[in-house]
Amino acid sequence: MRKPRDFDSELKALADKAKALKERRVRQLGELVAATGADVLDADLLAGMLLHAVASKDAATREGWRKAGAAFFQSNARKSANGPERKSEGALPLGGGAPSA
């Protein structure tokens, strides 16, 4: 006879995993803000810039921002590869780090 599944513990485990992923994402966003130097900006200014970027529909502008972001991560990877204090986890693109085609 099969052992019955404990749905409550499975749901709790999934909820814990979702919470951990959300916390990791928030931490990475904070690391990204600090790595780009945007942590010196006023929070209202930073929020306004992000809202403008989200609302932007201009494909050319968005592509320019994407290229600048990709270049930032590529130059960071080259600079930090030689650094002895580099952590294995860092501010990575939320999409997983692979440049889009």
Rosetta blueprint (number, residue, H / E / L):
1 M L
2 R L
3 K L
4 P L
5 R L
6 D L
7 F H
8 D H
9 S H
10 E H
11 L H
12 K H
13 A H
14 L H
15 A H
16 D H
17 K H
18 A H
19 K H
20 A H
21 L H
22 K H
23 E H
24 R H
25 R H
26 V H
27 R H
28 Q H
29 L H
30 G H
31 E H
32 L H
33 V H
34 A H
35 A H
36 T H
37 G L
38 A H
39 D H
40 V H
41 L L
42 D L
43 A H
44 D H
45 L H
46 L H
47 A H
48 G H
49 M H
50 L H
51 L H
52 H H
53 A H
54 V H
55 A H
56 S L
57 K L
58 D L
59 A H
60 A H
61 T H
62 R H
63 E H
64 G H
65 W H
66 R H
67 K H
68 A H
69 G H
70 A H
71 A H
72 F H
73 F H
74 Q H
75 S H
76 N H
77 A H
78 R H
79 K H
80 S H
81 A H
82 N L
83 G L
84 P L
85 E L
86 R L
87 K L
88 S L
89 E L
90 G L
91 A L
92 L L
93 P L
94 L L
95 G L
96 G L
97 G L
98 A L
99 P L
100 S L
101 A L
